[in-house]
Amino acid sequence: MAMEQKKGFRFTTYEAPHLSPFEKLFEIFQELITHTSGDFDEAIEWLHQLDEEYELTDDDYTIDDFIEDLKRKGYIREEFEDGGGQMGEQGEEGDGGDEGNGRGGKISMTAKLEQMLRKRALDQIFGKIKRSGSGNHKTGKLGRGDEHSGEFREYRFGDALDRISMTESLKNAQINHGIGNFSLDEGDLVVEDTEFKAQMSTVLMIDISHSMILYGEDRITPAKKVAMALAELITTRYPKDTLDILVFGNDAWPIAIKELPYLKVGPYHTNTVAGLQLAMDMLRRKRNTNKQIFMITDGKPSCLRLPNGDYYKNSVGLDDYIVEKCYHMAAQARKLHIPITTFMIAQDPYLMQFIREFTQANRGKAFYTGLKGLGEMIFEDYENNRKKRIK
């Protein structure tokens, strides 16, 4: 079955002589299955078309071989219906399953591939990051914290004994009392100061309204990659931080990290207020003192849920009633000391003006951006937003 040209895809000749045939195809396949929101069959159809155009495979290694390797390595599983109507699985690592897809079962991604997509997104957007221990957020504040600052001060009652620098303290004792009459008292003791490492609770809001694929431009895939990369960054480098993700269209609801590769837009309007309400509810339950909201959107707020359960919608221009509700939510977040950073994937002047006033109400931040560079800006902001107010 011939596939129509899919808007938003652009491919160039890819040369990677140092990679094995599987690795070459796997790199392309990961991009395709991200674009298709986890639809394996559609991704393989695209891979077949690219193979015909660019001769990605040969007789020694075919796409069927590649699919079998995906099964063998545990990246995909085949779900099949048994005689009782129950769904079973096969194709996990170490079990090649049936040859091809002869059972007619549905093939889907495994958790191993989902994590691989998150790691790939992190590498694409933020570069290689080494795993480190918990709480890496420097604050510039000195005191009893986690990280040595290289600066010393006099010992104070209550300082932990393991903070005492014996080398510097002995040096002080020699200077103060002389070598011939050596003694060490409390006045000679110095401790090495440490920096606090702040913890952060972040909620990432992703707009899944119809405008995210409007006019033939795929905006949801870059937003999805950013979310996957941010999830991988936090879980590997900042394990004490928390990240919650929600999507908003006519309503707002939370999604798990593992659901990110499958994220799709819907025939929705944009209920920004519902997204902000849910984000603040999530953050109220967090024990961390440092909280923030990131919002990725490309459309104007055009929907509200009324108290009686009905929807109030207006897609024409900026509706004053909806806009005022957004400003009210921004001000409410400000009272809760929750800054909102908005990443606006649009350049419409009237939308930019709305975001400016929204940001002013919250005293947050706003970036007006196209799709290029979206990830770098979000990560730069995440890195820069970690501060802990110490009184």
N, C-alpha and C positions, 0 to 999 in steps of 0.2 A: 504494500500500500504506500503510495507516494505521499510524502509529507509536504505540506505547504511551507514556504519560506517563513521561518520564525524570526520576528523582529527582535532586535536587541542582541542577536548573536553575531559575533564577528571573529573569524578565525584566520590565522596566518600560518604559514609553514613553520613547523616546529622541529628543530634539529636538536637531538640530544644523544649523540653517539655513545656517551658513557653509560647510558641507561640500558637495562635489559628490555626485550620486547614487552614484557609485562609492565615494567615500570613506565615505559613510554605511554602505553595505553592507559595505565592507571592514573597518570597525571591528567590526561584529557577527560577520562571518565569521571573523576572527582568534580571537575568543573561542570560537566554536563548534568550530573545527578543533583548538584546544587541548584542549577537553573531549573531543572524539572521538578524541584521540591520533593525529591526522593522517589520519583516514578522511574523504576528500573527499566521497564520496557521502553519507555520513551527515550531514556538516556541511551540505551543500546541501539535504538533505531537511528538516533543521531550519530552514534559512533559508526554504524554501518555506512551512513551517507558520507561521513568524513573519510572513511576508509576508501570508498569508491573514488573520492575526489583527490585524496592526498596519498593513497597507497600506504596506509599505516601498517598493514600486515602483509605477510607472504604465505606461501604454502607450508613453511616450517612452523609458523605460529599464526593461527587464525583467531578471529573474535570468539569463536566457540571455545578455543583453547583458553582464551583470556577469561571467559565466563567460568570455566571449570577451575581456573586458578583462583578466581575470586571466592568460589565456594570452598576450595581446599584451604585457603588462607583465612577463612572465617570472616570475610567481609560481607558476604550475602548469605541469606538462607532461603530455602524454598519451603513455602507453606503449602501443604496439600491436604485435600479433604479425604478422610478415610471413609469406610463403608457406613459408619454411623453418623456421618455429617460433621464430625469434629475436625478441627484444623490441627495438623501436626507440623513439625519442622524437621528439616534436614539441611545439610550443607554447612554445618559448623566446622571449625578447624579440625582437620584430621579425618573428616568424613566427606569424601568427594561427592556423595549422593549419586543419583541416577545420571546416566549420560545425558547431557543436554537438558532440555526442559520437557522430556517426554511425558511426564505425569500431568503436564498441563497446570502445574501448581503456580501460585503467585510468588514471585521472587521479591524479597525486600531486603533492606539494609539491616545489618546487625549493629549492636552497640559499639563494636570495634570500629566499624566504618564511620559511624556517627562521630566518635571521638577523633578519628583521623581527619574528618572534615573540619572539626574545630581547630585542630593543630595546624592544618593547612591554611585556614583563614588567618590564624594568628601570625604565621610566617609571612603570608602575603601582605598583611596590613602593617604589622609591627616589627617584623624581622625576627631573628632568632633570639629567644629569651631563655636563659638558664633557670632551672628550678632553684628556688631558694626557700629559706625558712619562713615562718609566719611573721606577719607584721613588719613589712619593709618600708612603711611610709614615714619618711623623715619629716619632722615638724620644725626643726630649728629651735626647739625649746630644750633647755637643759634641766636636768634634775635626775631623779631616780627612774631611769628608763631602761631601754633594752640595748642600745648601741653605744659603744665607746666613742667619745667625741675627740679624744686626744688632748683635752684641756683638764687642768687640775685646779683644785680649790682646797681650802683648809677643811679639816675634819669637823663635822658637826654632830652633836649628840643625835643618835638615831640612824646615822648612816650605816649601811650594811658593812660588816667586816670584810666581805669579799671585794668591796669597792676600794679598799685602802691600797694605795700603790706603795709597796714596801721599798722599791728602789728609790722613789722620790722622798719617802719618809726618812729612810736611812741617810740620804744625802742631806736633808734638813738637819738631822740630829748631829752630823759631823760638823756642819757649818755653825750650828747654834751652841754646841757644847765642846767641840774640839775632839780630836782623835784620842788624845791621851786620857781624857776624862769622859769617855763615851757613855751616853745615856739616851734613852728614847722615851719621851713623854707625850702626852696628848697634844701639846702644842706643836710637835714636830710632824704630826700625822697629816697627810694630804690624801684626798680621794680623787679618782678620775671621774669627771662628769660623764653623764650619758645622755643620749637624746631619746625622747619618747618616740615610739613608733605607733602612729595612729592607726585605728581600724576604721573602715568605711563600710557603710551599708548603701548600696546603690540599687535603684530601680530603673530599668531601661524600658521605655515605652516605644513601641513600634507601630506606626500607622499602617494598617492593612486595608485602608479604603481603596475604592476602585481606581482612584487617581494615581496610585502607585504603579500602575501599568498602563496608564492612559497615554494616548498619542504615540503608541509604539515604543515607549521608553521604559525599560525594565529598571525600576527603582527599588523593588523589593529585594532582589538578589544582593545588591551591595549592602542594604540594611541588614539582611540576614547574615551576611558574612561578618559584618561588624559585631553583631550580637554573638555569633559563635566564637569569634576571636576574643571578645571581651570576657566571655565565660571561661575560655581556656586560660586567659591571662590571670584571672582572679583565682581560679581553682588551683593553679600551679604555682604562681608567684606570691599570691596574697591569700593563703588559705583561711586566715581568720576574718577576712572580709566576707561580705555577703552580696550576692547579686540575685535580684528577682527580675523576671522579665514578664511584661504584659503586652498584649496587643489590643488595639482599639479600632473599632469601626463604628457601627451603630451603638454597640456596647463595648465594654472592656472586660477582659478576663486574663488570668495568669496562664502562662505556659511553662512547661519544664524545659530545662536546657536541652534534653534529648529530642524535643519536638522541633527545635530550630531548623534543621535541614528540610523539614516538611512544610514550612510556613508558606502560605499562599494568601493572596489578596482575595477579597470577596466583593460582592455587589453592595458595598457598604458606603454610607456617608461617614463623616468624621466627627465622632463624639469625643472631643478633646477633654471636656469636663469629666466624663465618666472615667477616662484614663487617669486623669489627675487625682480624682477621688480615690480610686483603687490604689494608686501609687502611694498616696499619703496614708491610707489605711495599712498598707504593708509596712511602711516605715515606722508607724506608731508602735508596732509590735517588736521593733528591733531594739536591742539593748545598747548598741553603739551610739555614742553621742554625735558622730559624724555621719550625716545622711545627705543624699543628693538624688536628684532625678535627672536622667538623660531622656530627651524626647526627640525621636527622629520622625519627621513629618514632611509632607510635601503639599498638603492641601489646607484649605481654610477650614475652621470649625463650622460644621454645617448641620449638626444634629444635637438634640438634647433628649433625655428621657424625663418625661413629666411625672409628677407624683402619682397620677392615676395609671401609670404604666404605658401610656401612649408616647409616641415619638413626635417631637417637634422638629421638622426638617425645613431647611431653606438653602438651596444650592445657588441662589442668585446673589452674588456679591457677598458682603459681610453683614450678617444679620446682627443688629444692635443688641437684641435680647441674648443671643448666644455669646456674642463677644463679651458683654458685661459679665456673664457667668464665668467666662474664662479668666477675666481680670480678677474677679473675686477669688477664684481658686488659687491664682498666682499669689495674691496678697495673703491668703490663708496659709499657704506653704511658707511664705516669708515669716509669719508669726511663729511657725513651728521650727524656724531656723533650717529649712530645707531649701537649698538653692536649686533652681531648675535651669539646666543648660539645654537650649533648644538648637537642634541642627536642622535648619530649614533647607530642604532640597528643592528649592524653587527660587526664582528671581523676580516674581511679580511684585511691582512696587507697593500695591495696596496690601499684599500679604506681609511684605517686609515691614511695613509700617505697623501692622497689627502685632507682629512679633516684637518690634521695638517697645511698644507700649506694654505688652505682656511681660517682657523682661524687666522693664522699669518697675512694674507693680511688684515683681518678685525680688528685684535686685539680683537677678541671676546673670546668665550669659546667653548670648545668641551667636550662632555662626550661620551665615548665609552662603550656602555652598551648592555646587553641583555634585555629581556622584564622585568625581575624582577627588581623592584626598579626604573623603569623609572619615574613613577609619583612622587615619593619622591624627586628625583633629580631635576625634573623640578620645583617643588614647592619650594624647598630649594633655587634654583637659582632665582625664581621670588621674594621670600622674600628678598634675599640679593641684588638684583639689583636696589632697589629703593634709589637713591641718587639724590640730587638736588644741582647743583653747584651754590653757592651763592658768588657773588663777592662784 
